[in-house]
Amino acid sequence: VPFAKEVSPVNLAVVFRFCKALAPRMEKEDEKVWVYCFDNCFQDIANASFLLGAFMILYFNQTPEQAAWPFRCDAPFSIHDFRDITLSRSSLTLSLEDALAGLSKASKLG
């Protein structure tokens, strides 16, 4: 359950487990279409997009822009920005592309 109105990307342990689970399936079944299901709430949509984008960056060496592109869509299905934990309205937001750029930079730095 998020604190206040928090919408934050999943932590690195979740990214690691997701990628480790998906990578072997992608290697074995390159002709198959994989469907990733999630709940229909804005936080789950944002985190599912982040996880799939992270996989594309870490395993296919895509740029953050390339990894975020498939998830761009118009309202009412647009992905909500991630935001800081606060009880009041936050002025600090982080787009999916920004979050993926941070992951990309961190992976390059080791």
N, C-alpha and C positions, 0 to 999 in steps of 0.2 A: 504494500500500500504506500503510495507516494506521500511524502510529507508536504503539507500545504498544497501548492500547485506545481510541485516539482515535476519536470519531465526531463530526465537525464539519460544519456546513453548508458548502455550496459557497461559493466566493468570489464577489464582486460581478461579476467579469468573466464568470463562467459564467452568472450570473443574467442579465446584459445580453445575452449571445449567445443564451441560451435564449428570452428574451422577444422579441428581435428576429427570431428564426426563426419563432416561433409566431404572432406578431401578424398578419402578412400572411395567413397561412392562415386565421386566425379571421375576418378581415374579408371574405375572398373566399367562404368556404364556411360561412356561418352556419347552414345546414341540416344540415351533416354532423356526425357524431360522430367525435371524434378519440380515438385510443387511444395512450397513452404507455407504452411497454414499458421494463422495466428488469430487472436481475438480481434474483433472489429472495434477497437478503441484507439484513440489518437496516440497514446503512449506505446501501445503494442505495434502499431503501424510504423511509428518512428524507429523503434528499436529493431524491428524486423528489417527495415530498410538499412539501418546502420550495420547490422550483422551481415547481411548479404553484400553490402558495399565493402565492408572490411574484408570479407573473403575474396572479393574481386581484386582488392589492392594487394593483399598478402600472398595470394596464390596465382593471380594472373598478371601481376605487376601493372595494374591499371592506375592511372592518376586519380586523385580524388574527384576531379570533374567527370572523368569517364565512369567511375563507379557510381556517382550520384545521378548521372543522367537518366537511367531507366526509371528512376523513382520520381521524376518531375511530372507533375500532373496538375490540372486545374481544380479549383474548388468545385465541389465540396470534399474532394478526395486528396487535397494537398497535404503534405506532411507537415505537422506542427514542428516548429523550432524547439530545440531543447532549451531549458531555462534553469536559472539558479534556484536553489532552495530558499524560499522566503515566504513569510505570511502575507506580505503585501504584493502588489503588482511589481514584477521585476522588469527592469529596463535592460537587463543583460540576457541576450538570447544567443543561441548557437545553432546555425543551420546544419542540416545533414552534411552538406559539403564541407563546412568548417570542421565538424567533428571528424569526418573522414580524413581531412587534411592533417589534423593533429595526429591521428593514428599513423598516417603515412610518414610524417616527419619522424615520429617516435621510432617506427620500424627501421627507418634509414639510419638513425643515430645508434641503433642497437639497443 
